Amino acid sequence: MRRILVCGAGQSGLQLALGLLDDGYDVTVVSARTSDEIRAGYVTSTQCMFGRALAIEREQRLNLWDSSAPAIEGLGVSVGAVGFGGRAIDWLGHLDVPAQSVDQRVKMAGWLEEFESRGGKVVVHGATVGDLEGYAHLYDLVIVAAGKGEIVHLFDRDDARSRHTAPQRSLSVVYVHGMAPRPEHPGVQAVRCNLIPGVGELFVMPALTHTGPCDILFFEGIPGGPLDVFGDIRTPDEHLWRTLELMRLFTPWEYGRCRNVELTDPRAVLTGGYTPVVRGPVGRLPNGRAVLGMADVVVANDPITGQGSNSASKCAALYRQAIREHGDRPFDAEFMARTFERYWSYARPVTEWTDAMLAPPAPHMLRLIEAAERHRGIADRFANGFDDPTDLESWFLDPVGAARYLAYITMYED
């Protein structure tokens, strides 16, 4: 039986480990925290899983929260008007398959326990490069799925595929109870993307946390701008107050829903920022052994397009397939590079879309966003692009494709 070590207990690492366990491999997961410590920690993300990624989880019997997580039926876009008093654009696109957001404190703790209950081995330890050297002698394949810490530096930046050298957004997250529905769509659970030109973005997302259904308020501020003001926050309550004050100033249509909100728990806050980067997939330990990087270890995008957990899921599914297909052959550097390139064929359009959304919008994108208010087909197609980002290449990211699509949809819907 081939032995595989997965270092990291997040979406990609645990999904892959559980899948390989089902396939008959001897799998060990190295986690920096126990399941109880994960549950009791601070929030770590703003995850929203769309249809294709959720289908992978259901296939692996990992859909443990289907009956309790809000079913997200749509994705809305609002663009603030000059002066920030109202909306210049506002529309709602409908998803073909409902999405879902489960607090990763709940999900990863549950999956870690599920992994152990299915016979997997867990080592609770913050792994170092020295640890990986020791593990490498004991396992046929070592996979690094932990996107933080010193082991990330085993993987070199790919300058040809990396466009940024600094964080593109300052990030702030709070989880709240008590947010009222949008009055114009009171019966629809939807992710709301509020674009504030020259300032940043506010995303509002229905979710499930350990205290029940909630909403996530997620600001992405342009560095140095008026939303980049969370560096001196001292308490979670102060974090919430500042979030609401910024909503009052820049997105009053969302602020009006927040008259009765409160934090879901004392650790329901997160701030930070990181540089988007693509790294080479093969890490070399000091003893020369190769280890394989996955998900945000090798492709770390800004969360503006909500693709982090979805890309991690797709990466885990592709890696699992590649490992099974490889049979009994050695997991050498050639295998690792080839496996990553399979994932990059999916991750490249995601990266290009994310980079496009971080920049000032191109004229053809603005025309599409404006036209989506009049044409339901554009709104729905954009919403479902979050589920299948590869579709966006042919029309949202391409000026010629955008013109053709606008001409078609205008003729068809008019």
TORKOL-4160 file (C-alpha; in steps of 0.2 Angstrom, whole numbers, padded with zeros to 4 digits, m for minus):
414
<pt num="1" X="0000" Y="0000" Z="0000"/>
<pt num="2" X="0007" Y="0017" Z="m0005"/>
<pt num="3" X="0010" Y="0029" Z="0009"/>
<pt num="4" X="0005" Y="0048" Z="0006"/>
<pt num="5" X="0008" Y="0062" Z="0018"/>
<pt num="6" X="m0003" Y="0078" Z="0016"/>
<pt num="7" X="0004" Y="0093" Z="0026"/>
<pt num="8" X="m0011" Y="0105" Z="0029"/>
<pt num="9" X="m0029" Y="0103" Z="0035"/>
<pt num="10" X="m0038" Y="0115" Z="0024"/>
<pt num="11" X="m0050" Y="0113" Z="0009"/>
<pt num="12" X="m0038" Y="0105" Z="m0003"/>
<pt num="13" X="m0027" Y="0095" Z="0009"/>
<pt num="14" X="m0042" Y="0087" Z="0018"/>
<pt num="15" X="m0052" Y="0084" Z="0002"/>
<pt num="16" X="m0037" Y="0076" Z="m0006"/>
<pt num="17" X="m0033" Y="0065" Z="0009"/>
<pt num="18" X="m0051" Y="0059" Z="0011"/>
<pt num="19" X="m0052" Y="0055" Z="m0007"/>
<pt num="20" X="m0035" Y="0045" Z="m0007"/>
<pt num="21" X="m0041" Y="0036" Z="0009"/>
<pt num="22" X="m0056" Y="0030" Z="0000"/>
<pt num="23" X="m0045" Y="0024" Z="m0015"/>
<pt num="24" X="m0035" Y="0013" Z="m0003"/>
<pt num="25" X="m0020" Y="0023" Z="0000"/>
<pt num="26" X="m0011" Y="0024" Z="0017"/>
<pt num="27" X="m0014" Y="0043" Z="0021"/>
<pt num="28" X="m0007" Y="0054" Z="0035"/>
<pt num="29" X="m0012" Y="0072" Z="0037"/>
<pt num="30" X="m0001" Y="0085" Z="0047"/>
<pt num="31" X="m0012" Y="0098" Z="0055"/>
<pt num="32" X="m0006" Y="0113" Z="0065"/>
<pt num="33" X="m0021" Y="0112" Z="0076"/>
<pt num="34" X="m0033" Y="0099" Z="0083"/>
<pt num="35" X="m0052" Y="0100" Z="0077"/>
<pt num="36" X="m0057" Y="0108" Z="0094"/>
<pt num="37" X="m0043" Y="0121" Z="0091"/>
<pt num="38" X="m0049" Y="0125" Z="0074"/>
<pt num="39" X="m0067" Y="0127" Z="0080"/>
<pt num="40" X="m0062" Y="0139" Z="0094"/>
<pt num="41" X="m0051" Y="0149" Z="0083"/>
<pt num="42" X="m0054" Y="0165" Z="0073"/>
<pt num="43" X="m0062" Y="0165" Z="0056"/>
<pt num="44" X="m0050" Y="0161" Z="0042"/>
<pt num="45" X="m0059" Y="0165" Z="0026"/>
<pt num="46" X="m0075" Y="0170" Z="0016"/>
<pt num="47" X="m0077" Y="0154" Z="0007"/>
<pt num="48" X="m0092" Y="0152" Z="m0005"/>
<pt num="49" X="m0093" Y="0135" Z="m0014"/>
<pt num="50" X="m0102" Y="0134" Z="m0031"/>
<pt num="51" X="m0111" Y="0120" Z="m0040"/>
<pt num="52" X="m0096" Y="0110" Z="m0047"/>
<pt num="53" X="m0085" Y="0111" Z="m0032"/>
<pt num="54" X="m0100" Y="0106" Z="m0021"/>
<pt num="55" X="m0103" Y="0091" Z="m0033"/>
<pt num="56" X="m0086" Y="0085" Z="m0029"/>
<pt num="57" X="m0089" Y="0085" Z="m0010"/>
<pt num="58" X="m0106" Y="0076" Z="m0012"/>
<pt num="59" X="m0097" Y="0063" Z="m0023"/>
<pt num="60" X="m0085" Y="0060" Z="m0008"/>
<pt num="61" X="m0099" Y="0060" Z="0005"/>
<pt num="62" X="m0092" Y="0076" Z="0012"/>
<pt num="63" X="m0108" Y="0087" Z="0011"/>
<pt num="64" X="m0111" Y="0087" Z="0029"/>
<pt num="65" X="m0120" Y="0103" Z="0030"/>
<pt num="66" X="m0132" Y="0103" Z="0015"/>
<pt num="67" X="m0147" Y="0103" Z="0027"/>
<pt num="68" X="m0141" Y="0117" Z="0037"/>
<pt num="69" X="m0131" Y="0129" Z="0026"/>
<pt num="70" X="m0141" Y="0143" Z="0017"/>
<pt num="71" X="m0144" Y="0139" Z="m0001"/>
<pt num="72" X="m0137" Y="0153" Z="m0011"/>
<pt num="73" X="m0148" Y="0156" Z="m0026"/>
<pt num="74" X="m0140" Y="0171" Z="m0035"/>
<pt num="75" X="m0126" Y="0184" Z="m0036"/>
<pt num="76" X="m0130" Y="0202" Z="m0037"/>
<pt num="77" X="m0119" Y="0217" Z="m0043"/>
<pt num="78" X="m0121" Y="0235" Z="m0037"/>
<pt num="79" X="m0110" Y="0249" Z="m0043"/>
<pt num="80" X="m0109" Y="0264" Z="m0032"/>
<pt num="81" X="m0113" Y="0281" Z="m0040"/>
<pt num="82" X="m0102" Y="0296" Z="m0039"/>
<pt num="83" X="m0103" Y="0303" Z="m0022"/>
<pt num="84" X="m0107" Y="0286" Z="m0014"/>
<pt num="85" X="m0125" Y="0291" Z="m0010"/>
<pt num="86" X="m0133" Y="0277" Z="m0021"/>
<pt num="87" X="m0131" Y="0265" Z="m0034"/>
<pt num="88" X="m0128" Y="0268" Z="m0053"/>
<pt num="89" X="m0130" Y="0250" Z="m0057"/>
<pt num="90" X="m0139" Y="0236" Z="m0048"/>
<pt num="91" X="m0144" Y="0219" Z="m0054"/>
<pt num="92" X="m0146" Y="0201" Z="m0049"/>
<pt num="93" X="m0140" Y="0185" Z="m0058"/>
<pt num="94" X="m0147" Y="0168" Z="m0054"/>
<pt num="95" X="m0136" Y="0153" Z="m0052"/>
<pt num="96" X="m0141" Y="0137" Z="m0061"/>
<pt num="97" X="m0136" Y="0127" Z="m0045"/>
<pt num="98" X="m0136" Y="0134" Z="m0028"/>
<pt num="99" X="m0120" Y="0139" Z="m0019"/>
<pt num="100" X="m0116" Y="0137" Z="m0001"/>
<pt num="101" X="m0104" Y="0145" Z="0012"/>
<pt num="102" X="m0099" Y="0135" Z="0028"/>
<pt num="103" X="m0087" Y="0143" Z="0040"/>
<pt num="104" X="m0071" Y="0134" Z="0038"/>
<pt num="105" X="m0069" Y="0133" Z="0057"/>
<pt num="106" X="m0085" Y="0122" Z="0056"/>
<pt num="107" X="m0080" Y="0113" Z="0040"/>
<pt num="108" X="m0062" Y="0109" Z="0043"/>
<pt num="109" X="m0064" Y="0103" Z="0060"/>
<pt num="110" X="m0078" Y="0092" Z="0054"/>
<pt num="111" X="m0068" Y="0085" Z="0040"/>
<pt num="112" X="m0053" Y="0082" Z="0051"/>
<pt num="113" X="m0064" Y="0071" Z="0062"/>
<pt num="114" X="m0071" Y="0063" Z="0047"/>
<pt num="115" X="m0054" Y="0059" Z="0041"/>
<pt num="116" X="m0049" Y="0050" Z="0057"/>
<pt num="117" X="m0066" Y="0041" Z="0058"/>
<pt num="118" X="m0063" Y="0034" Z="0041"/>
<pt num="119" X="m0046" Y="0027" Z="0046"/>
<pt num="120" X="m0034" Y="0041" Z="0042"/>
<pt num="121" X="m0019" Y="0046" Z="0053"/>
<pt num="122" X="m0018" Y="0064" Z="0060"/>
<pt num="123" X="m0002" Y="0071" Z="0067"/>
<pt num="124" X="m0005" Y="0088" Z="0076"/>
<pt num="125" X="0011" Y="0098" Z="0073"/>
<pt num="126" X="0016" Y="0114" Z="0065"/>
<pt num="127" X="0027" Y="0106" Z="0051"/>
<pt num="128" X="0044" Y="0114" Z="0047"/>
<pt num="129" X="0056" Y="0110" Z="0033"/>
<pt num="130" X="0066" Y="0099" Z="0045"/>
<pt num="131" X="0050" Y="0089" Z="0048"/>
<pt num="132" X="0047" Y="0087" Z="0030"/>
<pt num="133" X="0064" Y="0080" Z="0028"/>
<pt num="134" X="0060" Y="0067" Z="0041"/>
<pt num="135" X="0043" Y="0063" Z="0033"/>
<pt num="136" X="0050" Y="0061" Z="0016"/>
<pt num="137" X="0060" Y="0045" Z="0020"/>
<pt num="138" X="0044" Y="0037" Z="0026"/>
<pt num="139" X="0031" Y="0041" Z="0013"/>
<pt num="140" X="0030" Y="0038" Z="m0006"/>
<pt num="141" X="0024" Y="0056" Z="m0009"/>
<pt num="142" X="0023" Y="0071" Z="0002"/>
<pt num="143" X="0011" Y="0085" Z="m0003"/>
<pt num="144" X="0011" Y="0102" Z="0004"/>
<pt num="145" X="m0006" Y="0110" Z="0006"/>
<pt num="146" X="m0002" Y="0123" Z="0020"/>
<pt num="147" X="m0001" Y="0140" Z="0012"/>
<pt num="148" X="0008" Y="0149" Z="0026"/>
<pt num="149" X="0024" Y="0146" Z="0036"/>
<pt num="150" X="0041" Y="0143" Z="0031"/>
<pt num="151" X="0038" Y="0128" Z="0021"/>
<pt num="152" X="0029" Y="0139" Z="0007"/>
<pt num="153" X="0047" Y="0146" Z="0004"/>
<pt num="154" X="0052" Y="0129" Z="m0003"/>
<pt num="155" X="0042" Y="0134" Z="m0019"/>
<pt num="156" X="0050" Y="0147" Z="m0030"/>
<pt num="157" X="0040" Y="0161" Z="m0037"/>
<pt num="158" X="0035" Y="0159" Z="m0056"/>
<pt num="159" X="0039" Y="0176" Z="m0062"/>
<pt num="160" X="0032" Y="0172" Z="m0079"/>
<pt num="161" X="0015" Y="0168" Z="m0072"/>
<pt num="162" X="0015" Y="0181" Z="m0057"/>
<pt num="163" X="0010" Y="0199" Z="m0061"/>
<pt num="164" X="0010" Y="0207" Z="m0043"/>
<pt num="165" X="0024" Y="0211" Z="m0031"/>
<pt num="166" X="0013" Y="0218" Z="m0017"/>
<pt num="167" X="m0005" Y="0215" Z="m0010"/>
<pt num="168" X="m0018" Y="0222" Z="m0021"/>
<pt num="169" X="m0032" Y="0224" Z="m0008"/>
<pt num="170" X="m0033" Y="0226" Z="0011"/>
<pt num="171" X="m0045" Y="0213" Z="0018"/>
<pt num="172" X="m0057" Y="0214" Z="0032"/>
<pt num="173" X="m0070" Y="0201" Z="0037"/>
<pt num="174" X="m0084" Y="0200" Z="0050"/>
<pt num="175" X="m0097" Y="0187" Z="0053"/>
<pt num="176" X="m0114" Y="0194" Z="0059"/>
<pt num="177" X="m0131" Y="0188" Z="0065"/>
<pt num="178" X="m0147" Y="0199" Z="0062"/>
<pt num="179" X="m0144" Y="0206" Z="0045"/>
<pt num="180" X="m0161" Y="0210" Z="0036"/>
<pt num="181" X="m0164" Y="0204" Z="0018"/>
<pt num="182" X="m0163" Y="0215" Z="0003"/>
<pt num="183" X="m0180" Y="0224" Z="0001"/>
<pt num="184" X="m0180" Y="0222" Z="m0018"/>
<pt num="185" X="m0177" Y="0203" Z="m0017"/>
<pt num="186" X="m0183" Y="0198" Z="0000"/>
<pt num="187" X="m0185" Y="0179" Z="m0004"/>
<pt num="188" X="m0168" Y="0177" Z="m0012"/>
<pt num="189" X="m0152" Y="0172" Z="m0004"/>
<pt num="190" X="m0138" Y="0179" Z="m0014"/>
<pt num="191" X="m0120" Y="0185" Z="m0013"/>
<pt num="192" X="m0120" Y="0204" Z="m0016"/>
<pt num="193" X="m0105" Y="0211" Z="m0024"/>
<pt num="194" X="m0104" Y="0230" Z="m0021"/>
<pt num="195" X="m0091" Y="0239" Z="m0032"/>
<pt num="196" X="m0085" Y="0256" Z="m0026"/>
<pt num="197" X="m0075" Y="0264" Z="m0040"/>
<pt num="198" X="m0058" Y="0270" Z="m0035"/>
<pt num="199" X="m0061" Y="0263" Z="m0017"/>
<pt num="200" X="m0063" Y="0244" Z="m0017"/>
<pt num="201" X="m0077" Y="0232" Z="m0014"/>
<pt num="202" X="m0089" Y="0225" Z="m0001"/>
<pt num="203" X="m0096" Y="0208" Z="m0002"/>
<pt num="204" X="m0111" Y="0202" Z="0008"/>
<pt num="205" X="m0113" Y="0183" Z="0009"/>
<pt num="206" X="m0126" Y="0171" Z="0017"/>
<pt num="207" X="m0116" Y="0158" Z="0027"/>
<pt num="208" X="m0117" Y="0145" Z="0041"/>
<pt num="209" X="m0106" Y="0146" Z="0056"/>
<pt num="210" X="m0106" Y="0136" Z="0073"/>
<pt num="211" X="m0119" Y="0148" Z="0080"/>
<pt num="212" X="m0131" Y="0145" Z="0065"/>
<pt num="213" X="m0135" Y="0154" Z="0049"/>
<pt num="214" X="m0126" Y="0171" Z="0047"/>
<pt num="215" X="m0120" Y="0184" Z="0035"/>
<pt num="216" X="m0102" Y="0188" Z="0030"/>
<pt num="217" X="m0097" Y="0206" Z="0028"/>
<pt num="218" X="m0081" Y="0207" Z="0018"/>
<pt num="219" X="m0072" Y="0223" Z="0013"/>
<pt num="220" X="m0058" Y="0223" Z="0000"/>
<pt num="221" X="m0050" Y="0240" Z="0000"/>
<pt num="222" X="m0037" Y="0247" Z="m0012"/>
<pt num="223" X="m0021" Y="0249" Z="m0002"/>
<pt num="224" X="m0019" Y="0267" Z="0005"/>
<pt num="225" X="m0038" Y="0271" Z="0002"/>
<pt num="226" X="m0052" Y="0275" Z="0013"/>
<pt num="227" X="m0056" Y="0256" Z="0016"/>
<pt num="228" X="m0038" Y="0252" Z="0021"/>
<pt num="229" X="m0041" Y="0257" Z="0040"/>
<pt num="230" X="m0041" Y="0241" Z="0050"/>
<pt num="231" X="m0023" Y="0240" Z="0055"/>
<pt num="232" X="m0026" Y="0248" Z="0072"/>
<pt num="233" X="m0041" Y="0239" Z="0077"/>
<pt num="234" X="m0040" Y="0232" Z="0095"/>
<pt num="235" X="m0056" Y="0223" Z="0098"/>
<pt num="236" X="m0069" Y="0213" Z="0088"/>
<pt num="237" X="m0083" Y="0225" Z="0093"/>
<pt num="238" X="m0072" Y="0240" Z="0086"/>
<pt num="239" X="m0070" Y="0230" Z="0070"/>
<pt num="240" X="m0088" Y="0228" Z="0068"/>
<pt num="241" X="m0092" Y="0246" Z="0072"/>
<pt num="242" X="m0079" Y="0252" Z="0059"/>
<pt num="243" X="m0086" Y="0240" Z="0046"/>
<pt num="244" X="m0103" Y="0247" Z="0049"/>
<pt num="245" X="m0097" Y="0265" Z="0048"/>
<pt num="246" X="m0089" Y="0262" Z="0031"/>
<pt num="247" X="m0105" Y="0254" Z="0025"/>
<pt num="248" X="m0114" Y="0269" Z="0030"/>
<pt num="249" X="m0102" Y="0280" Z="0020"/>
<pt num="250" X="m0100" Y="0270" Z="0004"/>
<pt num="251" X="m0114" Y="0257" Z="0003"/>
<pt num="252" X="m0129" Y="0264" Z="0012"/>
<pt num="253" X="m0141" Y="0252" Z="0003"/>
<pt num="254" X="m0132" Y="0238" Z="0012"/>
<pt num="255" X="m0130" Y="0248" Z="0029"/>
<pt num="256" X="m0149" Y="0249" Z="0030"/>
<pt num="257" X="m0150" Y="0231" Z="0032"/>
<pt num="258" X="m0138" Y="0231" Z="0047"/>
<pt num="259" X="m0148" Y="0240" Z="0060"/>
<pt num="260" X="m0149" Y="0225" Z="0072"/>
<pt num="261" X="m0133" Y="0215" Z="0068"/>
<pt num="262" X="m0121" Y="0208" Z="0080"/>
<pt num="263" X="m0105" Y="0197" Z="0079"/>
<pt num="264" X="m0108" Y="0179" Z="0078"/>
<pt num="265" X="m0095" Y="0176" Z="0091"/>
<pt num="266" X="m0080" Y="0185" Z="0099"/>
<pt num="267" X="m0068" Y="0178" Z="0085"/>
<pt num="268" X="m0079" Y="0181" Z="0070"/>
<pt num="269" X="m0066" Y="0194" Z="0063"/>
<pt num="270" X="m0052" Y="0194" Z="0051"/>
<pt num="271" X="m0040" Y="0207" Z="0043"/>
<pt num="272" X="m0025" Y="0205" Z="0032"/>
<pt num="273" X="m0019" Y="0205" Z="0014"/>
<pt num="274" X="m0007" Y="0195" Z="0004"/>
<pt num="275" X="0002" Y="0196" Z="m0013"/>
<pt num="276" X="m0006" Y="0186" Z="m0027"/>
<pt num="277" X="0007" Y="0174" Z="m0033"/>
<pt num="278" X="0010" Y="0158" Z="m0044"/>
<pt num="279" X="0024" Y="0147" Z="m0038"/>
<pt num="280" X="0033" Y="0132" Z="m0045"/>
<pt num="281" X="0025" Y="0115" Z="m0040"/>
<pt num="282" X="0041" Y="0106" Z="m0035"/>
<pt num="283" X="0049" Y="0110" Z="m0019"/>
<pt num="284" X="0066" Y="0104" Z="m0015"/>
<pt num="285" X="0071" Y="0099" Z="0003"/>
<pt num="286" X="0089" Y="0102" Z="0009"/>
<pt num="287" X="0092" Y="0083" Z="0006"/>
<pt num="288" X="0086" Y="0084" Z="m0012"/>
<pt num="289" X="0070" Y="0075" Z="m0010"/>
<pt num="290" X="0055" Y="0083" Z="m0020"/>
<pt num="291" X="0038" Y="0088" Z="m0012"/>
<pt num="292" X="0023" Y="0093" Z="m0022"/>
<pt num="293" X="0014" Y="0109" Z="m0018"/>
<pt num="294" X="m0005" Y="0111" Z="m0021"/>
<pt num="295" X="m0019" Y="0124" Z="m0021"/>
<pt num="296" X="m0014" Y="0141" Z="m0014"/>
<pt num="297" X="0003" Y="0135" Z="m0010"/>
<pt num="298" X="0006" Y="0136" Z="m0029"/>
<pt num="299" X="m0008" Y="0148" Z="m0035"/>
<pt num="300" X="m0013" Y="0161" Z="m0023"/>
<pt num="301" X="m0026" Y="0173" Z="m0030"/>
<pt num="302" X="m0034" Y="0188" Z="m0021"/>
<pt num="303" X="m0052" Y="0183" Z="m0015"/>
<pt num="304" X="m0061" Y="0196" Z="m0025"/>
<pt num="305" X="m0068" Y="0183" Z="m0037"/>
<pt num="306" X="m0072" Y="0171" Z="m0023"/>
<pt num="307" X="m0062" Y="0156" Z="m0031"/>
<pt num="308" X="m0051" Y="0151" Z="m0017"/>
<pt num="309" X="m0060" Y="0136" Z="m0010"/>
<pt num="310" X="m0067" Y="0132" Z="m0027"/>
<pt num="311" X="m0050" Y="0131" Z="m0035"/>
<pt num="312" X="m0044" Y="0121" Z="m0020"/>
<pt num="313" X="m0057" Y="0109" Z="m0023"/>
<pt num="314" X="m0054" Y="0107" Z="m0041"/>
<pt num="315" X="m0035" Y="0105" Z="m0037"/>
<pt num="316" X="m0038" Y="0091" Z="m0025"/>
<pt num="317" X="m0049" Y="0082" Z="m0038"/>
<pt num="318" X="m0036" Y="0084" Z="m0051"/>
<pt num="319" X="m0022" Y="0078" Z="m0040"/>
<pt num="320" X="m0032" Y="0063" Z="m0034"/>
<pt num="321" X="m0035" Y="0058" Z="m0052"/>
<pt num="322" X="m0017" Y="0060" Z="m0057"/>
<pt num="323" X="m0011" Y="0050" Z="m0042"/>
<pt num="324" X="m0023" Y="0035" Z="m0046"/>
<pt num="325" X="m0018" Y="0035" Z="m0064"/>
<pt num="326" X="0001" Y="0035" Z="m0059"/>
<pt num="327" X="0000" Y="0018" Z="m0052"/>
<pt num="328" X="0015" Y="0011" Z="m0044"/>
<pt num="329" X="0028" Y="0022" Z="m0053"/>
<pt num="330" X="0039" Y="0034" Z="m0043"/>
<pt num="331" X="0031" Y="0051" Z="m0038"/>
<pt num="332" X="0046" Y="0060" Z="m0046"/>
<pt num="333" X="0048" Y="0079" Z="m0050"/>
<pt num="334" X="0042" Y="0075" Z="m0068"/>
<pt num="335" X="0026" Y="0068" Z="m0061"/>
<pt num="336" X="0024" Y="0083" Z="m0050"/>
<pt num="337" X="0026" Y="0096" Z="m0064"/>
<pt num="338" X="0015" Y="0087" Z="m0076"/>
<pt num="339" X="0001" Y="0086" Z="m0062"/>
<pt num="340" X="0002" Y="0104" Z="m0059"/>
<pt num="341" X="0001" Y="0109" Z="m0077"/>
<pt num="342" X="m0016" Y="0099" Z="m0077"/>
<pt num="343" X="m0022" Y="0110" Z="m0063"/>
<pt num="344" X="m0014" Y="0126" Z="m0071"/>
<pt num="345" X="m0026" Y="0123" Z="m0086"/>
<pt num="346" X="m0040" Y="0127" Z="m0074"/>
<pt num="347" X="m0031" Y="0140" Z="m0063"/>
<pt num="348" X="m0025" Y="0151" Z="m0077"/>
<pt num="349" X="m0042" Y="0158" Z="m0082"/>
<pt num="350" X="m0046" Y="0160" Z="m0064"/>
<pt num="351" X="m0030" Y="0170" Z="m0061"/>
<pt num="352" X="m0033" Y="0181" Z="m0077"/>
<pt num="353" X="m0051" Y="0184" Z="m0071"/>
<pt num="354" X="m0045" Y="0189" Z="m0054"/>
<pt num="355" X="m0031" Y="0200" Z="m0060"/>
<pt num="356" X="m0044" Y="0209" Z="m0072"/>
<pt num="357" X="m0056" Y="0212" Z="m0057"/>
<pt num="358" X="m0042" Y="0219" Z="m0047"/>
<pt num="359" X="m0038" Y="0232" Z="m0060"/>
<pt num="360" X="m0049" Y="0247" Z="m0066"/>
<pt num="361" X="m0062" Y="0239" Z="m0077"/>
<pt num="362" X="m0059" Y="0238" Z="m0095"/>
<pt num="363" X="m0071" Y="0247" Z="m0106"/>
<pt num="364" X="m0079" Y="0231" Z="m0113"/>
<pt num="365" X="m0081" Y="0225" Z="m0095"/>
<pt num="366" X="m0090" Y="0241" Z="m0090"/>
<pt num="367" X="m0102" Y="0239" Z="m0105"/>
<pt num="368" X="m0106" Y="0221" Z="m0100"/>
<pt num="369" X="m0109" Y="0226" Z="m0082"/>
<pt num="370" X="m0121" Y="0240" Z="m0087"/>
<pt num="371" X="m0130" Y="0229" Z="m0100"/>
<pt num="372" X="m0133" Y="0216" Z="m0087"/>
<pt num="373" X="m0145" Y="0227" Z="m0078"/>
<pt num="374" X="m0156" Y="0227" Z="m0094"/>
<pt num="375" X="m0153" Y="0209" Z="m0100"/>
<pt num="376" X="m0156" Y="0195" Z="m0088"/>
<pt num="377" X="m0145" Y="0183" Z="m0099"/>
<pt num="378" X="m0129" Y="0193" Z="m0096"/>
<pt num="379" X="m0133" Y="0194" Z="m0077"/>
<pt num="380" X="m0136" Y="0175" Z="m0076"/>
<pt num="381" X="m0121" Y="0171" Z="m0086"/>
<pt num="382" X="m0109" Y="0182" Z="m0076"/>
<pt num="383" X="m0116" Y="0174" Z="m0060"/>
<pt num="384" X="m0113" Y="0156" Z="m0066"/>
<pt num="385" X="m0095" Y="0161" Z="m0071"/>
<pt num="386" X="m0091" Y="0160" Z="m0053"/>
<pt num="387" X="m0095" Y="0142" Z="m0054"/>
<pt num="388" X="m0086" Y="0139" Z="m0071"/>
<pt num="389" X="m0073" Y="0153" Z="m0073"/>
<pt num="390" X="m0067" Y="0145" Z="m0089"/>
<pt num="391" X="m0083" Y="0152" Z="m0098"/>
<pt num="392" X="m0078" Y="0170" Z="m0094"/>
<pt num="393" X="m0063" Y="0169" Z="m0106"/>
<pt num="394" X="m0073" Y="0170" Z="m0122"/>
<pt num="395" X="m0084" Y="0185" Z="m0118"/>
<pt num="396" X="m0080" Y="0194" Z="m0101"/>
<pt num="397" X="m0061" Y="0194" Z="m0103"/>
<pt num="398" X="m0060" Y="0196" Z="m0122"/>
<pt num="399" X="m0065" Y="0213" Z="m0130"/>
<pt num="400" X="m0070" Y="0205" Z="m0147"/>
<pt num="401" X="m0080" Y="0191" Z="m0138"/>
<pt num="402" X="m0089" Y="0204" Z="m0127"/>
<pt num="403" X="m0094" Y="0214" Z="m0143"/>
<pt num="404" X="m0101" Y="0199" Z="m0151"/>
<pt num="405" X="m0110" Y="0193" Z="m0136"/>
<pt num="406" X="m0118" Y="0210" Z="m0133"/>
<pt num="407" X="m0124" Y="0211" Z="m0151"/>
<pt num="408" X="m0131" Y="0193" Z="m0149"/>
<pt num="409" X="m0139" Y="0195" Z="m0132"/>
<pt num="410" X="m0146" Y="0212" Z="m0137"/>
<pt num="411" X="m0154" Y="0205" Z="m0153"/>
<pt num="412" X="m0160" Y="0189" Z="m0144"/>
<pt num="413" X="m0168" Y="0197" Z="m0128"/>
<pt num="414" X="m0175" Y="0213" Z="m0137"/>
